[in-house]
Amino acid sequence: MSKVKNPEQKKNLSLKRDRRNVFGENSKSSRKNIAMGKQRRQMNERRGIAQLLGVLTGHVDDDAASDAELRVKLTIAHSKNRGFQKHPDKPLGDAIQRKLEKRRRKGML
């Protein structure tokens, strides 16, 4: 049971705590797109590493091997830094403000 009894306080808490997806896609599709984004980052990372290591065939000297290892580690670090990131939904109050501003700009209000 809620400790807040005042309807105005309840509304303000609702506008602050409730979240809405304003990313521009169906909220149900986010479940699949999050997994796909993680998979895409991993696939790109593997592809980049395979391209770096693909040039090393046959007998490889230690300098070339250590250089390739360094480039692979840099590629992995770069991929993790710019890889897929989830973005949280916006508070309901912000979503409503955004929608009202959009309506005002279009001349509907």
C-alpha positions in Angstrom: 0.0 0.0 0.0 1.3 3.4 -0.9 2.4 5.7 1.9 1.6 8.8 -0.2 -2.1 9.7 0.2 -2.2 13.1 -1.5 -3.2 12.6 -5.2 -1.0 15.5 -6.4 2.1 13.9 -4.7 1.1 10.5 -6.2 0.9 12.1 -9.7 4.3 13.8 -9.3 5.9 10.6 -8.1 4.4 8.8 -11.0 5.7 11.3 -13.5 9.2 11.0 -12.0 9.4 7.2 -11.5 7.4 5.7 -14.4 9.4 5.3 -17.6 8.6 5.5 -21.3 10.5 4.4 -24.4 11.2 7.5 -26.5 13.9 5.9 -28.6 11.6 5.7 -31.5 11.0 2.0 -31.7 8.4 -0.4 -30.5 9.1 -1.3 -26.8 8.7 -5.0 -27.5 11.3 -4.9 -30.2 13.9 -3.7 -27.7 14.1 -7.1 -26.2 15.3 -8.5 -29.5 17.4 -5.5 -30.5 19.4 -5.5 -27.3 20.5 -9.0 -27.9 21.1 -8.3 -31.6 23.3 -5.3 -30.7 25.4 -7.3 -28.3 25.7 -10.1 -30.9 26.7 -7.6 -33.7 29.4 -6.1 -31.5 30.9 -9.5 -30.8 30.7 -10.5 -34.5 32.5 -7.3 -35.6 35.1 -7.9 -32.9 35.8 -11.5 -34.2 35.8 -10.3 -37.8 38.4 -7.6 -37.0 40.6 -10.1 -35.1 40.4 -12.6 -37.9 41.5 -10.0 -40.4 44.5 -9.1 -38.3 45.5 -12.7 -37.7 44.7 -13.8 -41.3 47.9 -12.3 -42.6 50.0 -14.5 -40.2 50.4 -17.8 -42.1 53.1 -20.3 -42.1 56.3 -19.6 -40.1 56.0 -16.3 -38.2 58.8 -14.6 -36.4 58.4 -13.4 -32.8 58.3 -9.7 -33.7 55.4 -10.1 -36.1 53.6 -12.3 -33.6 53.9 -9.8 -30.8 52.9 -7.0 -33.1 49.8 -8.9 -34.1 49.0 -9.7 -30.5 49.2 -6.0 -29.6 47.0 -5.0 -32.4 44.4 -7.7 -31.4 44.4 -6.4 -27.9 43.9 -2.9 -29.1 41.1 -4.0 -31.4 39.3 -5.7 -28.5 39.7 -2.7 -26.2 38.4 -0.4 -28.9 35.5 -2.7 -29.6 34.5 -2.8 -26.0 34.7 1.0 -25.6 32.6 1.8 -28.6 30.4 -1.3 -28.6 26.7 -1.7 -28.0 25.3 0.3 -25.0 21.8 0.1 -23.6 20.1 3.4 -23.0 17.5 3.7 -20.2 14.0 4.8 -20.9 13.1 8.4 -20.1 10.9 9.5 -17.1 7.2 9.8 -18.0 7.2 13.6 -17.2 10.0 14.2 -19.7 8.2 12.1 -22.3 5.0 14.1 -21.9 6.9 17.4 -22.1 8.6 16.2 -25.3 5.3 15.2 -26.8 3.7 18.5 -25.9 6.6 20.5 -27.4 6.3 18.5 -30.6 2.6 19.3 -30.8 3.3 23.0 -30.2 5.8 23.0 -33.0 3.4 21.4 -35.4 0.7 23.9 -34.5 -1.7 21.3 -33.0 -1.9 23.2 -29.6 
